[in-house]
Amino acid sequence: MSNLKFSIFFVLSLTAISPGIAKEDTPFPDIGLEKALRAQIGKATEELKEEDLQSIAEFDAAGYYIENLTGIDRLENLGKLDLSKNLIKDISPLANLKKIAFLSLDRNRVEDLTPLAKSTSLESLSLETNRISDLAPLLNHAQLVNLDVSNNEIVDLTPIRAMKGLLLLDLSGNRISDLSPLKNLQHLKWLHLANNSIQEVTPLAELKELSFLGLKGNPVAESDPAGDSTLMKLAEQGIEVDLPSVGSATSPSSATPDSLIQDPLLEELIRMRIKKEEGELTKDDLLSVQKLDTDHYFAIETFEGIQ
């Protein structure tokens, strides 16, 4: 009898502490998802009512060991969703979130982006460290401003060529060699291409608004930058080209020691926020920034100057 009691206690304990274990007869079968929702709403045990779900515009569910997203489509007014650091593979329930503008699925197990094909309200999409090889479902996402697909299995950038509104693009840690689909992204300001298979960067020569280009860990980075006419042209345009052993003559930084903001990506975000594309950023400019969303911009290295 004592062994039976222990077994029952052990099973109940596992159910209580293991977020990924599914529950039956509930709108949210995944215990981790329900736990995150209850934390968001502030209801530990009470019934989750429809008005509770409709009130959620921003939802932080990072790190809850979520596997099953069933029921999340009931959050019809969701505009910002962070599902990073979970165990998610199937993102089908996200297809019905019509108002979603900011979505992070960093560090999951996502392979298929088809459920996001019609998510045309998306402005910022972060998919760092997943198992994605095909970007075709994003072909019609011309409205995207920020896209992070770093540390995946991407080879073909063709679906990105129509994303002419992109300002920030992280493609580092993939299998990319052909950059030609990027040549028409005329508004691109920040481009990270580290750790790919890139041998030449000619398609980037006409990106007039680019301020940062990361190329470490590519074959092109192993050659003498001074001997690459495209790299020299980019440097002459004032672009910060991040390469190992590159002197100041070929890698001018967009942030000088006298700049208030030392990180070029952070500076671009601030300029976007206050709508000041050119000219020196003043202390009054920084004081005018009441809120700055940097949650999905993991490439920011320092916040010096914003304090």
VOPADO-578840 format. One record per residue: residue in three letters; x, y, z of N, C-alpha, C in turn. Coordinates in steps of 0.05 Angstrom, whole numbers. Layout:
VOPADO-578840
type/nx/ny/nz/cax/cay/caz/cx/cy/cz
ALA/X/Y/Z/X/Y/Z/X/Y/Z
...
***
This chain:
VOPADO-578840
type/nx/ny/nz/cax/cay/caz/cx/cy/cz
MET/17/-24/0/0/0/0/17/25/0
SER/39/25/16/56/48/17/69/54/-10
ASN/76/32/-25/87/36/-51/67/49/-70
LEU/42/40/-68/21/52/-85/17/81/-79
LYS/17/89/-54/14/117/-46/38/133/-57
PHE/62/122/-55/85/136/-65/83/141/-95
SER/74/120/-110/71/122/-139/52/143/-147
ILE/29/144/-133/9/164/-139/20/192/-134
PHE/34/195/-111/45/221/-104/66/230/-124
PHE/82/211/-134/103/217/-153/92/227/-180
VAL/70/213/-189/58/221/-214/45/248/-212
LEU/31/253/-190/19/279/-185/40/301/-184
SER/62/296/-172/84/315/-170/95/322/-197
LEU/99/302/-214/109/307/-241/90/324/-257
THR/64/319/-254/44/334/-268/44/363/-260
ALA/50/368/-234/50/395/-224/74/412/-233
ILE/97/399/-237/121/414/-242/131/412/-270
SER/118/396/-287/128/393/-314/111/408/-334
PRO/119/433/-342/103/450/-358/94/438/-385
GLY/111/420/-397/105/410/-423/84/388/-424
ILE/76/377/-400/57/355/-400/29/366/-407
ALA/16/353/-426/-10/362/-435/-33/356/-416
LYS/-52/375/-415/-77/370/-399/-100/366/-419
GLU/-119/350/-410/-142/345/-427/-165/363/-419
ASP/-184/367/-438/-209/382/-433/-203/410/-423
THR/-185/424/-437/-178/451/-430/-172/466/-455
PRO/-178/492/-457/-171/508/-480/-141/510/-485
PHE/-125/505/-463/-96/507/-465/-84/481/-455
PRO/-81/461/-472/-71/435/-464/-43/436/-453
ASP/-27/455/-461/1/456/-452/2/471/-426
ILE/12/458/-405/13/469/-378/30/494/-377
GLY/52/493/-392/70/517/-393/57/541/-404
LEU/41/538/-426/27/560/-438/6/571/-419
GLU/-9/553/-405/-29/563/-386/-15/577/-363
LYS/7/567/-354/22/580/-332/30/608/-340
ALA/40/611/-364/49/637/-374/25/656/-375
LEU/3/646/-385/-21/663/-387/-31/672/-359
ARG/-31/653/-340/-40/660/-313/-21/681/-301
ALA/5/678/-306/24/698/-296/19/725/-308
GLN/12/725/-334/7/750/-348/-18/764/-338
ILE/-39/748/-333/-65/759/-325/-66/765/-295
GLY/-51/749/-280/-51/752/-251/-72/734/-237
LYS/-78/712/-250/-97/693/-238/-83/666/-234
ALA/-78/659/-209/-64/634/-204/-81/609/-208
THR/-106/610/-199/-123/586/-200/-151/593/-211
GLU/-159/618/-211/-186/625/-219/-191/618/-249
GLU/-216/617/-256/-223/612/-284/-213/634/-303
LEU/-201/626/-325/-193/645/-346/-217/651/-363
LYS/-226/676/-361/-250/684/-376/-242/696/-403
GLU/-262/697/-420/-258/707/-447/-248/736/-447
GLU/-259/752/-428/-250/780/-427/-221/782/-417
ASP/-212/763/-401/-183/762/-393/-165/759/-418
LEU/-173/740/-435/-157/734/-459/-158/757/-479
GLN/-181/769/-481/-184/791/-500/-168/816/-491
SER/-162/818/-466/-148/841/-455/-118/841/-460
ILE/-107/818/-469/-78/815/-472/-69/826/-499
ALA/-53/847/-499/-42/859/-523/-13/851/-526
GLU/1/846/-503/29/838/-503/31/814/-485
PHE/46/793/-494/47/768/-479/76/758/-480
ASP/88/757/-456/115/746/-453/113/718/-442
ALA/118/698/-460/117/670/-452/144/657/-457
ALA/165/672/-454/192/661/-458/201/643/-435
GLY/212/619/-442/223/602/-422/204/586/-405
TYR/181/579/-416/161/564/-401/160/535/-410
TYR/179/526/-425/180/498/-436/155/491/-452
ILE/144/510/-466/120/506/-481/125/489/-506
GLU/108/469/-511/109/453/-535/85/456/-553
ASN/62/459/-541/36/460/-555/24/487/-553
LEU/19/501/-576/7/528/-576/-23/528/-579
THR/-36/505/-578/-65/503/-580/-78/522/-561
GLY/-97/539/-571/-112/557/-555/-101/586/-556
ILE/-77/590/-565/-65/617/-565/-80/635/-584
ASP/-94/623/-604/-109/640/-623/-133/653/-610
ARG/-139/646/-586/-161/659/-571/-153/687/-562
LEU/-127/693/-563/-117/719/-555/-118/737/-580
GLU/-142/744/-588/-147/757/-614/-135/785/-616
ASN/-130/798/-593/-119/826/-594/-89/827/-590
LEU/-76/804/-591/-47/802/-587/-32/817/-608
GLY/-15/836/-600/1/851/-619/31/844/-616
LYS/39/836/-592/67/830/-587/69/804/-572
LEU/85/785/-582/86/758/-570/115/748/-570
ASP/124/741/-546/151/730/-542/149/701/-534
LEU/156/683/-552/155/654/-546/183/642/-547
SER/203/658/-543/230/649/-544/237/630/-521
LYS/257/613/-526/268/594/-506/247/574/-497
ASN/233/562/-516/214/541/-510/220/516/-526
LEU/201/499/-530/206/473/-544/186/470/-568
ILE/180/493/-580/159/494/-600/169/485/-628
LYS/154/467/-640/159/459/-667/136/467/-686
ASP/111/462/-677/88/468/-693/77/496/-686
ILE/77/514/-705/67/541/-699/40/547/-713
SER/26/526/-721/1/529/-735/-19/547/-720
PRO/-22/545/-694/-41/562/-680/-36/592/-683
LEU/-12/600/-691/-6/628/-695/-18/640/-720
ALA/-28/622/-738/-38/632/-764/-62/650/-761
ASN/-77/647/-739/-102/662/-735/-98/688/-719
LEU/-74/695/-712/-69/719/-697/-66/742/-717
LYS/-88/756/-723/-89/775/-744/-76/802/-738
LYS/-72/808/-712/-61/834/-704/-32/833/-695
ILE/-19/810/-697/8/806/-687/27/823/-704
ALA/43/840/-690/62/857/-704/91/850/-696
PHE/95/841/-671/121/834/-661/120/805/-651
LEU/137/788/-663/137/760/-656/165/749/-653
SER/171/737/-630/197/724/-626/193/695/-620
LEU/206/678/-636/207/649/-633/235/639/-630
ASP/252/656/-620/281/649/-617/284/624/-600
ARG/304/608/-608/312/585/-593/289/565/-587
ASN/277/556/-609/257/535/-608/265/513/-628
ARG/245/499/-638/250/476/-657/234/480/-683
VAL/229/504/-690/212/510/-713/226/503/-739
GLU/212/489/-757/222/482/-783/205/494/-805
ASP/179/495/-802/161/503/-823/148/530/-816
LEU/152/550/-833/141/577/-829/114/581/-843
THR/103/561/-856/78/563/-871/56/577/-855
PRO/52/571/-829/30/584/-815/33/615/-813
LEU/56/626/-819/60/655/-818/56/668/-846
ALA/50/652/-866/48/662/-893/29/685/-896
LYS/7/685/-881/-13/706/-884/-13/726/-860
SER/8/725/-845/11/743/-822/22/770/-831
THR/6/784/-847/16/808/-860/17/833/-842
SER/9/829/-817/12/851/-797/39/851/-784
LEU/55/831/-789/82/829/-776/100/851/-785
GLU/113/864/-766/134/884/-772/161/874/-762
SER/161/859/-741/186/849/-730/184/819/-725
LEU/202/803/-737/201/774/-734/228/764/-727
SER/230/750/-704/256/740/-695/254/710/-692
LEU/271/695/-707/271/666/-709/298/654/-704
GLU/314/667/-689/342/659/-684/343/632/-671
THR/362/615/-681/367/588/-670/342/570/-671
ASN/335/563/-695/314/543/-699/325/523/-720
ARG/307/511/-736/315/491/-755/303/498/-783
ILE/304/523/-789/291/534/-813/310/533/-837
SER/300/522/-859/316/522/-884/301/536/-907
ASP/275/540/-904/259/551/-926/245/577/-917
LEU/252/599/-930/239/625/-924/216/631/-942
ALA/209/613/-960/188/618/-980/161/627/-968
PRO/153/617/-944/127/627/-933/127/657/-927
LEU/151/669/-926/153/698/-919/154/715/-944
LEU/149/703/-967/153/717/-993/137/742/-995
ASN/113/743/-984/95/767/-987/96/785/-963
HIS/117/783/-947/119/800/-923/135/825/-928
ALA/125/841/-947/139/866/-954/138/887/-931
GLN/120/882/-911/117/901/-890/138/898/-868
LEU/154/877/-868/173/872/-847/194/894/-846
VAL/200/902/-821/221/922/-817/246/909/-804
ASN/241/889/-788/263/874/-774/259/844/-778
LEU/281/831/-787/280/802/-791/305/789/-781
ASP/303/771/-762/326/757/-751/322/727/-756
VAL/337/715/-774/336/686/-779/364/674/-775
SER/379/686/-757/406/676/-752/406/648/-740
ASN/428/634/-745/432/607/-734/410/588/-742
ASN/406/586/-768/387/566/-779/402/551/-802
GLU/387/541/-821/398/525/-843/392/536/-870
ILE/392/563/-872/383/577/-896/405/579/-917
VAL/398/573/-942/416/575/-965/405/597/-984
ASP/379/595/-990/367/612/-1011/354/637/-999
LEU/362/661/-1008/351/686/-998/330/698/-1016
THR/323/683/-1037/304/694/-1057/278/705/-1044
PRO/266/693/-1024/241/704/-1013/245/731/-1000
ILE/269/738/-993/274/764/-980/275/787/-999
ARG/278/782/-1025/282/804/-1044/259/824/-1046
ALA/235/815/-1038/212/833/-1039/207/849/-1014
MET/224/844/-993/220/857/-967/234/884/-968
LYS/225/902/-984/239/927/-989/237/947/-966
GLY/221/941/-946/219/958/-923/238/951/-901
LEU/253/929/-904/272/920/-883/292/941/-876
LEU/296/945/-850/317/963/-840/339/946/-826
LEU/331/925/-813/349/908/-797/346/879/-806
LEU/369/867/-813/368/839/-823/392/823/-812
ASP/386/802/-797/407/785/-786/405/757/-799
LEU/426/751/-815/427/725/-829/452/709/-821
SER/464/717/-799/488/704/-790/483/674/-783
GLY/504/658/-785/502/630/-777/485/613/-794
ASN/485/617/-821/470/600/-839/489/588/-860
ARG/479/582/-884/495/569/-905/494/586/-931
ILE/494/612/-927/489/630/-950/515/636/-965
SER/513/636/-991/535/644/-1008/527/666/-1028
ASP/502/665/-1037/492/684/-1058/477/707/-1045
LEU/487/731/-1048/475/755/-1036/458/771/-1055
SER/455/762/-1080/442/777/-1100/413/785/-1093
PRO/398/768/-1079/370/776/-1072/369/801/-1054
LEU/392/809/-1042/392/831/-1023/396/858/-1037
LYS/403/858/-1062/412/882/-1075/391/904/-1078
ASN/365/896/-1076/344/916/-1079/333/925/-1052
LEU/345/917/-1030/336/926/-1004/348/953/-997
GLN/338/973/-1011/351/1000/-1011/349/1014/-984
HIS/331/1006/-967/328/1020/-941/343/1005/-918
LEU/356/984/-925/370/968/-905/392/984/-891
LYS/392/984/-865/412/1000/-850/432/982/-835
TRP/423/958/-827/439/941/-810/437/912/-821
LEU/460/901/-828/461/874/-841/482/857/-829
HIS/474/835/-817/494/817/-804/495/791/-819
LEU/518/785/-830/522/761/-847/544/743/-837
ALA/553/746/-812/575/730/-802/570/700/-804
ASN/592/685/-806/591/656/-805/572/644/-826
ASN/578/651/-851/564/639/-874/585/629/-894
SER/579/627/-919/598/617/-940/602/638/-962
ILE/602/664/-954/603/686/-972/631/691/-982
GLN/634/692/-1008/661/697/-1020/663/724/-1033
GLU/640/736/-1040/641/763/-1052/615/778/-1045
VAL/618/804/-1042/596/821/-1032/586/842/-1052
THR/592/837/-1078/585/857/-1099/556/865/-1098
PRO/536/848/-1093/508/856/-1093/502/877/-1071
LEU/519/881/-1052/514/900/-1031/523/928/-1037
ALA/537/931/-1060/550/957/-1066/530/980/-1069
GLU/505/974/-1076/486/996/-1081/467/1001/-1057
LEU/473/989/-1034/457/994/-1010/465/1020/-997
LYS/453/1042/-1007/462/1069/-999/457/1076/-970
GLU/438/1063/-957/431/1071/-930/444/1053/-909
LEU/460/1034/-918/472/1015/-899/492/1029/-881
SER/491/1023/-855/510/1035/-836/527/1014/-822
PHE/518/989/-822/534/967/-810/532/942/-827
LEU/555/929/-830/556/904/-845/574/884/-830
GLY/564/862/-820/579/842/-806/587/819/-825
LEU/613/814/-827/622/793/-846/642/773/-834
LYS/646/774/-808/665/756/-796/657/727/-801
GLY/677/709/-804/672/681/-807/663/673/-835
ASN/669/689/-855/663/683/-883/689/682/-899
PRO/690/667/-922/714/667/-938/723/695/-947
VAL/704/713/-952/711/740/-960/726/755/-938
ALA/722/746/-913/735/759/-890/764/751/-887
GLU/771/729/-901/799/719/-898/818/732/-918
SER/807/746/-938/825/760/-957/831/788/-947
ASP/848/801/-961/856/829/-954/834/848/-962
PRO/820/861/-943/798/879/-950/806/901/-970
ALA/831/909/-968/841/931/-985/841/922/-1014
GLY/841/896/-1019/841/886/-1046/814/880/-1057
ASP/793/885/-1042/766/880/-1050/753/907/-1056
SER/747/913/-1081/737/939/-1089/710/945/-1077
THR/693/925/-1074/667/929/-1062/669/936/-1033
LEU/686/922/-1018/690/928/-990/701/957/-987
MET/719/964/-1004/730/991/-1003/709/1012/-1009
LYS/692/1006/-1028/670/1025/-1035/651/1028/-1011
LEU/644/1006/-999/626/1007/-975/639/1023/-953
ALA/665/1019/-949/679/1034/-928/679/1064/-934
GLU/683/1070/-959/684/1098/-968/657/1112/-964
GLN/635/1096/-964/609/1107/-959/603/1112/-930
GLY/623/1105/-913/620/1109/-884/607/1086/-869
ILE/606/1063/-883/594/1039/-870/613/1025/-852
GLU/605/1017/-828/621/1002/-810/622/973/-820
VAL/644/964/-830/647/937/-839/662/920/-818
ASP/647/902/-806/658/886/-784/673/862/-795
LEU/700/865/-796/718/844/-805/741/841/-786
PRO/752/817/-783/776/814/-767/800/828/-780
SER/816/841/-764/841/853/-773/837/874/-795
VAL/816/889/-792/811/910/-812/818/937/-799
GLY/835/952/-812/843/978/-802/822/999/-804
SER/826/1021/-792/806/1042/-791/801/1053/-819
ALA/820/1051/-837/816/1062/-864/795/1047/-879
THR/791/1021/-873/771/1005/-887/748/997/-870
SER/748/1006/-845/725/1000/-827/718/1024/-810
PRO/708/1045/-822/701/1068/-806/676/1063/-790
SER/676/1069/-765/653/1064/-748/633/1086/-749
SER/608/1079/-749/587/1100/-750/585/1113/-723
ALA/597/1102/-702/597/1115/-676/625/1123/-669
THR/629/1148/-665/655/1159/-657/657/1162/-627
PRO/681/1166/-616/683/1169/-587/666/1192/-576
ASP/660/1212/-594/644/1235/-585/614/1230/-588
SER/606/1208/-600/578/1203/-603/565/1196/-577
LEU/540/1205/-573/526/1198/-548/520/1168/-547
ILE/513/1157/-570/506/1128/-572/528/1114/-586
GLN/540/1094/-573/564/1080/-584/557/1056/-601
ASP/533/1045/-598/525/1021/-613/510/1030/-638
PRO/519/1023/-662/506/1032/-687/477/1022/-690
LEU/471/997/-681/444/987/-683/425/1002/-664
LEU/435/1007/-640/419/1022/-621/413/1050/-631
GLU/434/1062/-644/430/1089/-655/409/1089/-677
GLU/409/1068/-694/389/1066/-715/361/1064/-703
LEU/358/1048/-682/332/1045/-669/321/1071/-658
ILE/340/1087/-646/332/1113/-635/324/1132/-657
ARG/340/1132/-679/333/1149/-701/306/1142/-714
MET/300/1116/-715/274/1108/-725/252/1117/-707
ARG/257/1116/-681/237/1124/-661/230/1153/-663
ILE/251/1170/-665/247/1199/-665/245/1211/-693
LYS/247/1193/-713/245/1201/-741/266/1223/-749
LYS/291/1217/-741/313/1235/-748/334/1218/-762
GLU/334/1218/-788/351/1200/-803/380/1211/-804
GLU/383/1237/-803/410/1249/-806/415/1269/-784
GLY/440/1277/-782/447/1298/-762/455/1285/-736
GLU/468/1301/-719/477/1292/-693/454/1287/-674
LEU/456/1265/-659/436/1260/-638/444/1276/-613
THR/425/1293/-604/431/1310/-581/419/1298/-556
LYS/426/1309/-533/414/1300/-508/384/1304/-507
ASP/375/1326/-520/346/1331/-521/332/1310/-538
ASP/346/1300/-559/335/1279/-575/330/1254/-558
LEU/351/1247/-542/349/1223/-525/327/1226/-504
LEU/325/1250/-493/305/1255/-472/277/1253/-483
SER/274/1257/-509/247/1255/-521/238/1227/-525
VAL/256/1207/-522/249/1179/-525/237/1169/-499
GLN/211/1165/-498/197/1156/-474/198/1125/-472
LYS/198/1112/-495/198/1082/-495/213/1072/-519
LEU/230/1052/-515/246/1041/-537/246/1010/-534
ASP/233/997/-553/231/968/-552/257/955/-565
THR/274/944/-547/298/931/-557/298/901/-552
ASP/275/890/-544/273/862/-536/283/842/-557
HIS/278/849/-583/284/829/-604/309/836/-620
TYR/324/855/-609/348/864/-623/373/855/-607
PHE/378/828/-609/399/817/-592/427/824/-600
ALA/430/836/-624/457/843/-633/467/869/-621
ILE/450/883/-606/460/907/-592/481/899/-571
GLU/504/911/-573/526/903/-556/529/921/-532
THR/522/946/-534/524/964/-512/502/985/-512
PHE/493/992/-488/472/1013/-486/485/1039/-475
GLU/511/1041/-478/526/1064/-469/515/1090/-482
GLY/509/1109/-466/499/1135/-476/470/1139/-473
ILE/455/1117/-468/426/1119/-466/417/1123/-437
GLN/435/1119/-418/428/1120/-390/418/1148/-383
***
